[in-house]
Amino acid sequence: MIKDVFAALSDPVRLKIVEILKDGDLTQKELRERLGISQPSLSYHMDRLIRSGVVISVKRGRNVVYSLDMGVLEMAVEFLIRLRKERGGKENA
């Protein structure tokens, strides 16, 4: 699962989506407007984020609302912290 999270976050558009969603939940339309991308492009990127677990989508009436799953993001951060600790704080040689 951690591999999927990092793969999802490896794209600049998806990173921007995460940055935008950190401030709160948004609909597809709101995200499209902020990003200036087409619906097919947004759908592609949201699918990758949802499948990785980074984003949750909820249908509310006629809208789909997206939010971050902070638990998944915290898991990714904890993974990186653990790697750092296991390395013993050594700097790159």
Residue pairs with C-beta under 8 A, 6 or more apart in sequence:
1 52
1 53
1 72
1 75
2 75
2 76
2 79
4 51
4 52
4 53
5 52
5 53
5 54
5 72
5 73
5 75
5 76
6 76
7 48
7 52
8 14
8 48
8 49
8 51
8 52
8 54
9 15
9 18
9 52
9 54
9 76
11 45
11 48
13 35
13 37
13 41
13 45
14 45
14 48
14 49
16 35
17 31
17 35
17 45
17 46
17 49
17 55
17 66
18 49
18 54
18 55
18 68
18 73
20 26
20 31
20 34
20 35
21 31
21 55
21 66
21 67
21 68
22 68
24 67
25 65
25 66
25 67
26 34
26 65
26 66
27 63
27 64
27 65
27 66
28 39
28 42
28 46
28 63
28 64
28 66
29 63
31 42
31 46
31 66
32 38
32 39
32 42
35 42
37 45
46 55
46 57
46 66
49 55
50 56
50 57
52 72
53 69
53 72
54 68
54 69
54 72
54 73
55 66
55 67
55 68
55 69
56 66
56 67
56 68
56 69
57 64
57 65
57 66
58 64
58 65
58 67
59 65
